[in-house]
Amino acid sequence: MIAPSPAVCLEKIEVLLPQLAMIRQKNLFDKISTANSQLNHSPDSVSEYISLMEFLVECTATKDKIDKEFLELQSHFELMDLHEEKVNEMDRAAYKMLLPEYAQMQNMLDLLDNTKDEDKGK
């Protein structure tokens, strides 16, 4: 059996790594921006407040999974940087846009969780 050439394998990996990173980044950005949209909406009624609290419970339940996906994506970009893989400037900019979105989601989850605890005390 003939083994594939290491150079050919490396070339394919160099093409696949940025593509995989962008797929992961887009999926994660979609999840986080959807969460931020809902978390940033101020409820105007009791039913909207209840919906927001239910969504908060969902987000809290999936937070560890999203955190893991985010850390994996960060590691992916660090790996590409370490090996000086070429990443399209638009793709890198899209990744950099994810960083503040992720931080905003984390802050909103903390804020709403604290607010929920305060509301229970009333």
C-alpha positions as a Markdown table, in Angstrom:
| # | Residue | x | y | z |
|---|---|---|---|---|
| 1 | Met | 0.0 | 0.0 | 0.0 |
| 2 | Ile | 1.3 | 3.4 | -0.9 |
| 3 | Ala | 1.1 | 6.1 | 1.8 |
| 4 | Pro | 0.1 | 9.6 | 0.9 |
| 5 | Ser | 2.8 | 12.2 | 0.6 |
| 6 | Pro | 3.4 | 14.2 | 3.8 |
| 7 | Ala | 3.6 | 17.4 | 1.7 |
| 8 | Val | 0.2 | 16.7 | 0.1 |
| 9 | Cys | -1.3 | 15.9 | 3.5 |
| 10 | Leu | 0.1 | 19.2 | 5.0 |
| 11 | Glu | -1.3 | 21.1 | 2.0 |
| 12 | Lys | -4.7 | 19.7 | 2.5 |
| 13 | Ile | -4.6 | 20.4 | 6.3 |
| 14 | Glu | -3.6 | 24.0 | 5.5 |
| 15 | Val | -6.7 | 24.4 | 3.4 |
| 16 | Leu | -9.0 | 22.6 | 5.8 |
| 17 | Leu | -8.0 | 24.3 | 9.1 |
| 18 | Pro | -9.3 | 27.8 | 8.1 |
| 19 | Gln | -12.4 | 26.3 | 6.6 |
| 20 | Leu | -13.2 | 24.4 | 9.7 |
| 21 | Ala | -12.5 | 27.4 | 11.9 |
| 22 | Met | -14.9 | 29.5 | 9.9 |
| 23 | Ile | -17.7 | 26.9 | 10.1 |
| 24 | Arg | -17.2 | 26.7 | 13.9 |
| 25 | Gln | -17.0 | 30.5 | 14.2 |
| 26 | Lys | -20.2 | 31.1 | 12.2 |
| 27 | Asn | -22.2 | 28.5 | 14.1 |
| 28 | Leu | -21.0 | 29.9 | 17.4 |
| 29 | Phe | -21.6 | 33.5 | 16.4 |
| 30 | Asp | -25.2 | 32.6 | 15.3 |
| 31 | Lys | -25.9 | 31.0 | 18.7 |
| 32 | Ile | -24.3 | 33.8 | 20.7 |
| 33 | Ser | -25.9 | 36.7 | 18.7 |
| 34 | Thr | -29.3 | 35.0 | 19.0 |
| 35 | Ala | -28.9 | 34.6 | 22.7 |
| 36 | Asn | -27.7 | 38.3 | 23.0 |
| 37 | Ser | -30.8 | 39.5 | 21.1 |
| 38 | Gln | -33.1 | 37.7 | 23.5 |
| 39 | Leu | -31.2 | 38.5 | 26.6 |
| 40 | Asn | -31.0 | 42.2 | 25.8 |
| 41 | His | -34.7 | 42.6 | 25.2 |
| 42 | Ser | -36.4 | 44.2 | 28.2 |
| 43 | Pro | -39.7 | 42.5 | 28.9 |
| 44 | Asp | -42.8 | 44.7 | 28.7 |
| 45 | Ser | -45.2 | 42.3 | 30.3 |
| 46 | Val | -45.3 | 39.5 | 32.8 |
| 47 | Ser | -45.5 | 36.9 | 30.0 |
| 48 | Glu | -42.4 | 38.4 | 28.3 |
| 49 | Tyr | -40.6 | 38.3 | 31.7 |
| 50 | Ile | -41.5 | 34.7 | 32.1 |
| 51 | Ser | -40.3 | 33.9 | 28.6 |
| 52 | Leu | -37.0 | 35.7 | 29.4 |
| 53 | Met | -36.6 | 33.7 | 32.6 |
| 54 | Glu | -37.3 | 30.4 | 30.7 |
| 55 | Phe | -34.8 | 31.4 | 28.1 |
| 56 | Leu | -32.3 | 32.2 | 30.8 |
| 57 | Val | -32.7 | 28.7 | 32.2 |
| 58 | Glu | -32.0 | 27.3 | 28.7 |
| 59 | Cys | -29.0 | 29.5 | 28.3 |
| 60 | Thr | -27.7 | 28.5 | 31.7 |
| 61 | Ala | -28.1 | 24.8 | 30.9 |
| 62 | Thr | -26.2 | 25.2 | 27.6 |
| 63 | Lys | -23.6 | 27.7 | 28.9 |
| 64 | Asp | -20.9 | 25.0 | 29.5 |
| 65 | Lys | -21.3 | 23.7 | 26.0 |
| 66 | Ile | -21.0 | 27.1 | 24.5 |
| 67 | Asp | -18.0 | 27.9 | 26.7 |
| 68 | Lys | -16.4 | 24.7 | 25.5 |
| 69 | Glu | -17.1 | 25.5 | 21.8 |
| 70 | Phe | -15.7 | 29.0 | 22.3 |
| 71 | Leu | -12.5 | 27.7 | 24.0 |
| 72 | Glu | -12.1 | 25.1 | 21.2 |
| 73 | Leu | -12.4 | 27.9 | 18.6 |
| 74 | Gln | -9.9 | 30.0 | 20.4 |
| 75 | Ser | -7.5 | 27.0 | 20.5 |
| 76 | His | -8.1 | 26.5 | 16.8 |
| 77 | Phe | -7.1 | 30.0 | 15.9 |
| 78 | Glu | -4.1 | 29.8 | 18.3 |
| 79 | Leu | -3.0 | 26.6 | 16.5 |
| 80 | Met | -3.3 | 28.3 | 13.1 |
| 81 | Asp | -1.3 | 31.4 | 14.4 |
| 82 | Leu | 1.3 | 29.1 | 15.9 |
| 83 | His | 1.9 | 27.4 | 12.6 |
| 84 | Glu | 1.5 | 30.6 | 10.6 |
| 85 | Glu | -1.5 | 29.3 | 8.6 |
| 86 | Lys | -3.0 | 31.9 | 6.3 |
| 87 | Val | -6.4 | 33.1 | 7.5 |
| 88 | Asn | -8.4 | 35.3 | 5.2 |
| 89 | Glu | -8.7 | 38.9 | 6.7 |
| 90 | Met | -12.5 | 38.8 | 6.6 |
| 91 | Asp | -12.5 | 35.5 | 8.4 |
| 92 | Arg | -10.1 | 36.8 | 11.1 |
| 93 | Ala | -12.3 | 39.9 | 11.5 |
| 94 | Ala | -15.4 | 37.8 | 11.9 |
| 95 | Tyr | -13.6 | 35.8 | 14.6 |
| 96 | Lys | -12.6 | 39.1 | 16.4 |
| 97 | Met | -16.2 | 40.2 | 16.3 |
| 98 | Leu | -17.2 | 37.1 | 18.2 |
| 99 | Leu | -15.0 | 38.0 | 21.2 |
| 100 | Pro | -17.1 | 41.0 | 22.4 |
| 101 | Glu | -20.3 | 39.2 | 21.5 |
| 102 | Tyr | -19.2 | 36.3 | 23.7 |
| 103 | Ala | -18.2 | 38.6 | 26.6 |
| 104 | Gln | -21.6 | 40.4 | 26.3 |
| 105 | Met | -23.5 | 37.1 | 26.5 |
| 106 | Gln | -21.5 | 36.1 | 29.6 |
| 107 | Asn | -22.2 | 39.5 | 31.2 |
| 108 | Met | -25.9 | 39.4 | 30.4 |
| 109 | Leu | -26.2 | 35.9 | 31.8 |
| 110 | Asp | -24.6 | 36.9 | 35.0 |
| 111 | Leu | -26.6 | 40.1 | 35.3 |
| 112 | Leu | -29.9 | 38.4 | 34.6 |
| 113 | Asp | -29.1 | 35.5 | 36.9 |
| 114 | Asn | -28.4 | 38.0 | 39.7 |
| 115 | Thr | -31.6 | 40.0 | 38.9 |
| 116 | Lys | -33.6 | 36.7 | 38.9 |
| 117 | Asp | -32.2 | 36.0 | 42.4 |
| 118 | Glu | -33.1 | 39.5 | 43.6 |
| 119 | Asp | -36.6 | 39.2 | 42.2 |
| 120 | Lys | -37.2 | 36.0 | 44.0 |
| 121 | Gly | -36.4 | 37.8 | 47.3 |
| 122 | Lys | -39.2 | 40.3 | 46.7 |
